[in-house]
Amino acid sequence: MLKHRRAVYFGLATLLLGVCVGFNDGARAAASSNNVKISKSYELTDKVDFVEFTIEGYDGAFTSTLTLPNGRVVQANHSNQINDPEGVYWTNDYAVESPPAGTYTFTILAPVHAYYNLVVDIPLFSDIAGHWAKADIATFVNNGIVNGYGNGKFGPNDFVTGEALVKMIVLALTEEQPHGNRQWARLFRWKVWNEDLALEMGLQEYNFAQAVGNDWRTAYLAAADDLGILSNWDVTQLKKPFARKDVALMIANVMNLVNEKAPAPKAYTDTGGLPKEIQNAISRVSGSAIFAGYPDGSFQPNKVVTRAEAVKVLARLTAYLNS
């Protein structure tokens, strides 16, 4: 059986030909005369710039080889053990840049003759393959909330500026109208506790199609200012990469619109010296599991946030607002 997860493909830039195989720590399938060989194949007919193959097995660690259409053979000597809530399973993972068209043949050396599933995934961007935020990035890109760089890359580990975060927030919280303008999403504005603001939000429309060139930020900043969530920063500060404390404060400003109740204090080892407003913001976002701290008890308020982290936080924020 073949599961085929294929993301919408926008035409990535040409990459260097190569094969990347991801190996995490895992049990090595013991070579034994009792092992059996299982073959699977996949026919790639489209011209793409990147493809990921994952073989999933449920009966212990295994190894495999991939034979590319050009005859090149790549071997996965270790399995990745996945501790899923529904049960443990093992994977072999392959990632191929600039894959040639043709038949990809997988030979699995398995401990028992059992079921193995082949998953094929063509990511939107070459640099989010295997990334922990890949699914949310793909969703946000497909919904027009965030874009890549136009060269086949998203830059998930690049820093996010305040104005870029504002744009993402505004697009995530508005919905397109039949005539092309955008309006604050109904479910969001219905939850705003300030009735006057909620009524005003229902009358506001924005034409972001005109937000191009050097002035792209103006329309988004104006929309965010209508919500009153930008009072903590000036224009110069918004042009700079945002630290975790800034992201927490801006997200909390949005959350305060729908929940005026003070958040329960959340203690972190490195936030005691911050202004009370920022401490409350961190308590609000982390208490709602939108933007949490680290396992060591710290929040690292001055650490700069990446584009992938911003997408993940906004995905949780929209889920919170829509719940």
C-alpha positions as CSV (number, residue, x, y, z in Angstrom):
1,M,0.0,0.0,0.0
2,L,1.2,3.5,-0.8
3,K,0.4,6.6,1.1
4,H,1.1,9.7,-1.0
5,R,1.3,13.0,0.8
6,R,1.9,15.6,-1.9
7,A,2.0,19.3,-1.0
8,V,1.0,21.9,-3.5
9,Y,4.0,22.6,-5.7
10,F,4.9,26.1,-6.8
11,G,8.0,25.4,-8.9
12,L,11.2,25.5,-6.8
13,A,14.5,26.8,-8.0
14,T,16.9,24.2,-9.4
15,L,19.0,22.6,-6.7
16,L,22.3,20.7,-6.8
17,L,21.9,17.1,-7.6
18,G,22.4,15.0,-4.5
19,V,20.8,12.6,-2.0
20,C,20.4,13.2,1.7
21,V,19.4,10.4,4.1
22,G,18.3,11.3,7.6
23,F,19.6,9.0,10.3
24,N,18.6,9.5,13.9
25,D,19.6,7.2,16.8
26,G,17.7,4.0,16.6
27,A,18.1,0.3,16.8
28,R,20.0,-1.3,14.0
29,A,18.2,-4.2,12.4
30,A,20.4,-7.2,13.0
31,A,21.7,-8.9,9.9
32,S,20.4,-12.4,10.0
33,S,19.5,-15.3,7.7
34,N,16.0,-15.0,9.2
35,N,15.5,-11.5,7.7
36,V,13.3,-11.2,4.7
37,K,13.5,-8.9,1.7
38,I,10.5,-6.8,0.8
39,S,10.4,-4.6,-2.3
40,K,8.5,-1.4,-3.0
41,S,8.7,1.1,-5.9
42,Y,7.5,4.5,-6.8
43,E,7.3,6.0,-10.3
44,L,8.2,9.7,-10.3
45,T,6.9,11.3,-13.5
46,D,6.8,15.0,-12.7
47,K,9.8,17.4,-12.7
48,V,10.3,18.5,-9.1
49,D,13.2,19.8,-7.1
50,F,12.9,17.8,-4.0
51,V,11.1,14.7,-2.8
52,E,11.0,12.8,0.5
53,F,10.4,9.1,0.9
54,T,9.6,7.5,4.3
55,I,9.2,3.7,4.8
56,E,7.1,2.9,7.9
57,G,7.2,-0.5,9.7
58,Y,5.5,-1.7,12.8
59,D,7.4,-4.9,13.6
60,G,10.8,-3.7,14.8
61,A,13.9,-2.0,13.4
62,F,14.8,-2.6,9.8
63,T,17.2,-1.4,7.2
64,S,16.7,-0.6,3.5
65,T,18.3,0.5,0.3
66,L,17.0,2.9,-2.3
67,T,17.9,2.5,-6.0
68,L,17.4,5.7,-8.0
69,P,16.4,5.7,-11.6
70,N,20.1,6.5,-12.6
71,G,21.2,3.3,-10.8
72,R,22.7,5.1,-7.8
73,V,22.1,3.1,-4.5
74,V,21.7,4.7,-1.1
75,Q,21.5,2.7,2.1
76,A,19.7,3.4,5.4
77,N,21.6,1.4,8.0
78,H,19.5,2.6,11.0
79,S,15.8,2.9,11.8
80,N,14.2,5.9,13.5
81,Q,12.0,4.8,16.4
82,I,8.8,6.8,16.5
83,N,6.9,6.7,19.8
84,D,3.5,7.6,18.6
85,P,0.5,7.7,21.1
86,E,-1.2,5.0,19.0
87,G,1.9,2.7,19.1
88,V,5.6,2.5,18.4
89,Y,6.8,2.2,14.8
90,W,10.1,2.6,12.9
91,T,11.0,4.5,9.8
92,N,13.7,4.8,7.1
93,D,13.9,8.2,5.6
94,Y,15.3,9.4,2.3
95,A,15.4,12.9,0.9
96,V,16.4,13.5,-2.8
97,E,17.4,16.8,-4.3
98,S,16.7,17.4,-8.0
99,P,15.3,13.8,-8.3
100,P,15.5,12.3,-11.8
101,A,12.2,11.0,-13.3
102,G,11.8,7.2,-13.3
103,T,11.3,4.3,-10.9
104,Y,12.6,4.5,-7.3
105,T,13.0,1.0,-5.9
106,F,13.2,0.3,-2.2
107,T,14.5,-3.0,-0.9
108,I,13.6,-3.6,2.8
109,L,15.6,-6.0,5.0
110,A,12.9,-6.8,7.5
111,P,13.0,-8.9,10.7
112,V,9.7,-10.6,9.7
113,H,7.5,-10.6,6.6
114,A,5.1,-7.8,7.5
115,Y,3.4,-4.7,6.3
116,Y,5.5,-1.7,5.3
117,N,4.1,1.6,4.1
118,L,5.8,3.9,1.7
119,V,5.0,7.6,2.1
120,V,6.0,10.1,-0.6
121,D,6.1,13.8,0.1
122,I,7.0,16.7,-2.2
123,P,7.5,19.7,0.1
124,L,6.7,23.3,-0.8
125,F,10.3,24.4,-0.1
126,S,13.5,22.5,-0.1
127,D,14.6,23.8,3.3
128,I,11.6,22.6,5.3
129,A,12.0,18.9,4.5
130,G,11.8,17.1,7.8
131,H,11.4,20.4,9.7
132,W,9.2,20.2,12.8
133,A,7.1,23.2,11.6
134,K,6.7,21.9,8.0
135,A,2.9,21.2,8.3
136,D,2.1,24.6,9.7
137,I,4.4,26.4,7.3
138,A,2.6,24.6,4.4
139,T,-0.8,25.6,5.8
140,F,0.1,29.2,6.2
141,V,1.7,29.4,2.7
142,N,-1.3,27.8,1.1
143,N,-3.6,30.3,3.0
144,G,-1.6,33.2,1.8
145,I,-0.5,34.3,5.3
146,V,3.3,33.9,4.7
147,N,5.5,33.5,1.6
148,G,8.8,31.9,0.7
149,Y,11.7,33.8,-0.8
150,G,10.9,33.0,-4.4
151,N,14.0,30.8,-4.8
152,G,12.5,27.6,-3.6
153,K,13.4,28.3,0.0
154,F,11.4,29.5,3.0
155,G,14.1,30.3,5.5
156,P,12.6,28.7,8.5
157,N,15.5,29.5,10.7
158,D,15.8,33.2,9.7
159,F,14.8,35.8,12.3
160,V,11.4,37.3,12.1
161,T,11.1,41.1,12.4
162,G,8.3,42.8,14.2
163,E,6.7,44.2,11.0
164,A,6.8,40.7,9.4
165,L,5.1,39.3,12.5
166,V,2.4,42.0,12.3
167,K,1.7,41.1,8.6
168,M,1.3,37.5,9.6
169,I,-1.0,38.3,12.5
170,V,-3.2,40.6,10.4
171,L,-3.5,38.1,7.5
172,A,-4.2,35.2,10.0
173,L,-7.0,37.2,11.7
174,T,-8.7,38.5,8.6
175,E,-10.7,36.8,5.9
176,E,-11.0,37.7,2.2
177,Q,-14.3,39.2,1.1
178,P,-16.0,38.5,-2.3
179,H,-14.8,41.8,-3.7
180,G,-11.1,41.1,-2.7
181,N,-10.8,43.2,0.4
182,R,-10.2,41.6,3.8
183,Q,-12.1,42.0,7.0
184,W,-11.5,40.8,10.5
185,A,-12.7,37.2,10.8
186,R,-16.2,36.9,12.2
187,L,-15.4,34.3,14.7
188,F,-12.5,36.5,16.0
189,R,-14.5,39.7,16.3
190,W,-17.5,38.0,17.8
191,K,-15.3,37.0,20.7
192,V,-13.9,40.5,21.3
193,W,-15.2,41.6,24.7
194,N,-15.2,45.3,23.9
195,E,-18.5,45.7,22.1
196,D,-17.6,49.1,20.6
197,L,-14.4,47.7,19.2
198,A,-16.1,44.6,17.9
199,L,-18.7,46.7,16.1
200,E,-16.0,48.9,14.5
201,M,-14.1,45.8,13.4
202,G,-17.1,44.6,11.5
203,L,-17.1,47.8,9.5
204,Q,-13.4,47.9,8.7
205,E,-12.1,46.6,5.4
206,Y,-8.5,46.5,4.1
207,N,-7.0,46.4,0.6
208,F,-3.7,44.7,1.1
209,A,-3.3,44.1,-2.6
210,Q,-1.9,47.7,-2.8
211,A,0.7,46.9,-0.1
212,V,3.7,46.4,-2.4
213,G,7.2,47.8,-2.8
214,N,8.8,49.7,0.0
215,D,5.4,50.6,1.5
216,W,4.1,47.1,1.9
217,R,4.2,47.4,5.7
218,T,2.0,50.5,5.9
219,A,-1.4,48.8,5.4
220,Y,-0.6,46.0,7.8
221,L,0.7,48.3,10.5
222,A,-2.4,50.5,10.1
223,A,-4.7,47.4,10.5
224,A,-2.9,46.2,13.6
225,D,-3.0,49.7,15.0
226,D,-6.8,49.6,14.6
227,L,-6.8,46.7,17.0
228,G,-4.5,48.6,19.4
229,I,-1.9,45.9,19.6
230,L,1.2,48.1,18.6
231,S,1.4,50.6,21.4
232,N,4.5,49.0,22.9
233,W,6.8,49.6,19.9
234,D,7.7,52.4,17.5
235,V,8.3,52.0,13.8
236,T,12.1,51.6,14.2
237,Q,11.7,48.8,16.8
238,L,9.3,46.9,14.5
239,K,11.9,46.8,11.7
240,K,14.2,44.8,14.0
241,P,14.2,41.0,14.7
242,F,11.7,40.3,17.5
243,A,12.8,38.6,20.8
244,R,10.6,36.1,22.5
245,K,9.5,38.7,25.0
246,D,8.3,40.9,22.2
247,V,6.4,38.1,20.4
248,A,4.8,37.1,23.8
249,L,3.7,40.7,24.3
250,M,2.2,41.1,20.9
251,I,0.4,37.8,21.0
252,A,-0.9,38.6,24.5
253,N,-2.2,42.0,23.2
254,V,-4.3,40.0,20.7
255,M,-5.4,37.6,23.4
256,N,-6.4,40.4,25.7
257,L,-9.0,41.5,23.1
258,V,-11.0,38.3,23.7
259,N,-10.2,37.6,27.4
260,E,-9.8,40.5,29.8
261,K,-9.3,38.3,32.8
262,A,-5.8,38.6,34.3
263,P,-3.7,35.4,33.6
264,A,-2.5,33.2,36.3
265,P,1.1,34.0,37.2
266,K,3.6,31.7,35.4
267,A,7.0,31.5,37.1
268,Y,10.2,31.3,35.0
269,T,13.7,31.4,36.3
270,D,14.7,34.3,34.1
271,T,11.7,36.6,33.8
272,G,11.6,38.1,37.3
273,G,13.4,41.3,36.3
274,L,11.2,42.1,33.4
275,P,8.5,44.8,33.4
276,K,5.2,43.5,34.9
277,E,3.4,44.0,31.6
278,I,5.8,41.6,29.9
279,Q,5.6,39.1,32.8
280,N,1.8,39.1,32.5
281,A,2.1,38.6,28.7
282,I,4.4,35.7,29.1
283,S,2.0,34.2,31.7
284,R,-0.9,34.6,29.3
285,V,0.7,33.0,26.2
286,S,2.4,30.2,28.1
287,G,-0.5,29.5,30.3
288,S,-2.6,28.9,27.2
289,A,0.1,26.7,25.6
290,I,0.6,29.1,22.8
291,F,4.2,30.1,23.5
292,A,5.8,28.2,26.3
293,G,9.1,28.2,28.1
294,Y,11.9,25.6,28.1
295,P,12.2,22.3,30.0
296,D,14.9,23.8,32.3
297,G,12.4,26.3,33.6
298,S,13.6,29.3,31.6
299,F,11.7,31.4,29.0
300,Q,14.8,33.0,27.4
301,P,13.0,36.3,26.8
302,N,15.8,37.9,24.8
303,K,16.3,35.0,22.4
304,V,15.3,36.1,18.8
305,V,12.4,34.2,17.2
306,T,12.7,32.5,13.9
307,R,10.2,32.5,11.0
308,A,9.3,28.8,11.8
309,E,8.7,29.6,15.5
310,A,6.5,32.6,14.5
311,V,4.4,30.4,12.3
312,K,4.0,27.8,15.0
313,V,2.9,30.4,17.6
314,L,0.4,31.9,15.2
315,A,-1.0,28.5,14.4
316,R,-1.6,28.0,18.1
317,L,-3.1,31.5,18.4
318,T,-5.6,31.0,15.6
319,A,-6.6,27.6,17.1
320,Y,-7.1,29.3,20.5
321,L,-9.2,32.1,18.9
322,N,-11.3,29.6,17.0
323,S,-11.9,27.2,19.9
